[in-house]
């Protein structure tokens, strides 16, 4: 499908002259925003800013440090390589209109890409090197001391093996035949325990990661999408407990249960076009039933997630004590 003289698309995927793949069409119509056919409404931008204020307020009441992350779409970071010239970045438009602080690491990812891949070639998501960078930026935003940040950079880099596997990715699988590319692998030396509710697809998923990293501290609660889920083992180098809820909203009832030290909300840039306020959130634990997506807990996962949602209680403390006394699971690769 020809878009204009400089751009072609196959099954919603745009390919650059260098073989880099980009998302063109999908549920959120990123190309239409880039070409100026549609734009984020005033209501959507207002809702985004309202959410940031609300989330900051909730976090303060809970005694938790709060940050929001907007994951830049690949074309915004690789602007000089993207086939469409002078396109509109939705993230940059919103950034210029919103006064509230949040992390939007375009320049940092651009700088990384001069030496290492910041995004996988056949995927929309960050590479392991990109995940490591954003993990450090998150830790820095939370006020982690400089010495620990330097140690963290070395820690994460030591766990990355460059170009160690072939990745088809979410873009490569859309092509016929499917396209793969070389991808680095992240293999942490510390042990983790991971529990999930086993929901298919992309809403209502919950992940609970407990880290045995010797310097991991605190409880991090995340509401976000696939970008932040892919970072869960990177974040386990910083935080002893990571609870991730796949949702666009901050669900107050989950925050009250987890009682986190840190709260992080996240969305990818292309989701900024349509933002709803958090008062539209349905109870998170009802989402599997409401979406007709049955849970599929593995043995022990229900008790683990129940403990995660009972932060600071005897149930939670007993669970962690018992878990840490068991033989750790094998380190994860991602």
Secondary structure by P-SEA (a helix, b strand, c coil): ccccccccccccbbbccccbbbbcccccaaaaaaaccccccaaaaaaaaaaaaaaaaaaaaacbbbbbbbbbcccccccccccccccccaaaaaaacccbbbbbcaaaaaaaaccccccccccccccaaaaaaaaaaaaaaacccaaaaaaaaaaaaaaccccccccccccccccccbbbbbbbbbbbcbbbbbbcccccccccbbbbbbbcccccbbbbbbbbcaaaaaacccccccccbbbbbbcccccaaaaaaacccbbbbbbcccccccccccccccccccccccccbbbbbccaaaaaaaaaaacccaaaaaaaaaaaaccccccccc
